[in-house]
Amino acid sequence: MQLCRLLYYSTYNVRSRAHDVAADLEQILASAIRSNLESSLTGGLIFNRPFFAQVLEGDQGAVMQTFARIHEDRRHKHIVVAGRKQVGERLFGAWSMGYAGNMELFKTICAEFGHAGPFDPTHMSGSHLTAFILALVTREENFAPSRKVAGTLADA
C-alpha cells in the first residue's frame, strides 16, 4: 500500500451565536476516530478559532474519501489543501485522530515556531504546518492517542 499524506485547513462555519462549538468538536472527533479506525487512517487535528487544520494519512483512496466527506461538512468553509504527497511512513501513526485544542499550548508552540499573534495557517508552508500540528498533538497534555475525546474540548 502506498501511503498518502493530505494536509488542509479550513475556517469554522459558525451557524449561530448560540451554537455549541464544543459539541461540534466532540462530534467531529468521535466521528473521525471511528471512521479512521475503520479505514486505517491516522492523523492530527487542531482547532483554534476560527481555524481547523488537519493531517490525514493512509491509503490514498481512503484519504480522499474522508476528505470528500469533510469537504461536504457544513462546519467547514474555505477549505484549502496545503499539501498532498506520497510518503514512506506515517508521522501520526499513534493516533487514529490526535487532537489538540489547549489554548495555552497553542500560544507556547506558536512562540516556539516564531509566530506572533493568533494562529493563522494561511501564512504557513505545508511542511511547517504539518510540523506544527505534530508538535501540538504530541504535546497535548490531556489527550491519550485515539481514546479520549471528552476533556480536551474545554479550551476550544
WOLIN-V240289 format. One line per field, one symbol per residue. ss: DSSP state (a for helix, b for strand, c for the rest). phi: phi as a letter, one per 40 degrees, with the letter a starting at -180 (. if undefined). burial: + if it has 9 or more other C-alpha atoms within 8 Angstrom, else -. A space follows every 10 residues. Layout:
# WOLIN-V240289
ss->???
phi->???
burial->???
This chain:
# WOLIN-V240289
ss->ccbbbbbbbb bbcccccccc aaaaaaaaaa aaaaaaaaac cbbbbbbbcc bbbbbbbbba aaaaaaaaaa aacccbbbbb bbbbbbbccc cccccccbbb ccaaaaaaaa aacccccccc aaaccaaaaa aaaaaaaaac cccccccccc cccccc
phi->.ccbbbbaba bccccacccc cdcccccdcc ccccccccbf cbiabbaadc bbaabbbidd cccccccccc cccccbbfcb cciaacbcac cbccbcacbb accccdcccd cccgbcgcca ccbbcccccc cccccccccd cbbcdgbbbc hccccc
burial->-+++++++++ ++-------- -+--++--++ -++--++--+ ++++++++-- ++++++++++ -++------- -----++-+- ++++--+--+ -+--++++++ +++-+++-++ +---+---+- +----+--++ -++++++--+ --+-++-++- -++--+
